[in-house]
Structure formats: C-alpha cells, structure tokens
Amino acid sequence: MFSDVANGVSSLISLVPFPDKFTFIPLRETDPIPIPSGLPFSLMFNPEQFSEQERYLFNTRQAPGQTGAQQRFLNTAPKSFSFEFTIDGTGGSGEKKEVELSVASFKKVVGFNGDIHRPNFLLAIWGTFISTCVLTSMDVTYTMFRKNGTPLRAKVRVSFAGHTKRLLELLSMNLLSPDLTHFRTVVEGDTLPLLSYKVYESPRYYLEIAKVNGLTSPRQLKRGQELRFPPIEK
C-alpha cells in the first residue's frame, strides 16, 4: 500500500507545472491514494511568510466549586497553515496577469465545489512541504485599479486545515529524499559544501550544485538567494 501511495503522489507531483512555485492540486480522493480532479494552480509569487499552527486539545472540566483543573490530554488537532500571496496585473514583474480571472481560477481550484457541496480536498506542494488539506478561509484585498475600476493587483490571505492520513505523513517524510528536487534559501553562514551535505548527506556535490544554479564560483552565494538541488542518480 505504501508503494501505491508513493506512486500516486509522485504522479501528482509530476503535474506541477513550475516546481519552484507553491502549487495546489484539487483532489477527488485523498485516502488511501490521492487522485486529482482538475488542473493545478501555481502561485504567481511564492509567499514571503508562511505560518504553521499546531494545537493540542485538553479536557479541563472540573466539579462544581472546585478551583483549578487538571489538564487531561485529548488529542492533537489537525495542523493548519496560512500565508498571503500577491497577484499582479501591472506587468512590472515581467509577467502580467488578469487579476480577476486569476482570483476566479484560484477559487475554482481551492474553494467551494458545487458538485460535491464542499471545498475541494487539495494537495499543497512547495519545495519539501507537502500536505493534503482543505481551505478554511480566504480574504482578497484589491489594491490598484484601472480607470474603469478593474483591479490591477490583489493580495490574497488564505488559511488551510490539514487532512493528512498517517500513510501520507510517512510519505511526506520520505519526500525529503535526495532522489527528489529540493529548493533552499541561502542564509547567513551557508556554503555550497554545507548545503550539499544537508540535502545529499555528502559535501562532494557542491560543484554540480554550482553548475546547476549558474554559479561561476562556489563562493558566489548571497543571503536570500534560492538554489535548486536536483535528484542525484543512484
């Protein structure tokens, strides 16, 4: 069964049009094997901030007149995550979108589905982050407009609740494998040999990493720079 799920998710990942962009794939089924129900949606720009939330639930009931209460653990609530992203129709970034159409396309993928009378189940993928989830809230703020009133830019704030089965949790851990493409953002103190070790458990691939990312020198790293780490053929 694990191999069936792995193959199912791998086939879904192959549908991602831009591996370096946060992507949502609508699902018809999530358990045990995720099955797509439509085309993916990739964000125009990756979020600058990304928040994950974990909640632990306790029973704090107490008898009448009693002061204080024991914290009796009940369970762990599903993980949730939230972020904000931008859709730009000005063309200033080199890519131009029709903002209202893009918002409508995003809603069609992640939002309420009239055929099943609920929001779609989703597979969310960004680098090594992978989660089956559902949309819990979405707020759209339009910030620039043409003379005719149509928007030129939108900021979209979204929140999702996880819907991950144990089998998929194990699989997501396996997706950290060096056999898959990874992306890393350079932070202070990073070197190519160090990043090579973190991804591939060996520093020996630093020259190949430099070549893949168009670096003329392994010392060319800049803080905030995003690097791609392709699979290492075994």
Secondary structure as UniProt FT lines:
FT   HELIX           2..13
FT   TURN            14..15
FT   TURN            19..20
FT   STRAND          23..29
FT   STRAND          35..36
FT   STRAND          41..42
FT   STRAND          50..53
FT   STRAND          56..59
FT   TURN            64..65
FT   STRAND          72..76
FT   STRAND          80..88
FT   TURN            92..93
FT   HELIX           99..110
FT   STRAND          112..113
FT   TURN            114..117
FT   STRAND          118..119
FT   STRAND          121..126
FT   TURN            127..128
FT   STRAND          129..145
FT   TURN            147..148
FT   STRAND          151..162
FT   HELIX           166..174
FT   TURN            175..176
FT   TURN            178..179
FT   STRAND          182..185
FT   TURN            188..189
FT   HELIX           192..200
FT   HELIX           203..205
FT   HELIX           206..212
FT   TURN            213..214
FT   TURN            218..219
FT   TURN            223..224
FT   STRAND          226..229
//
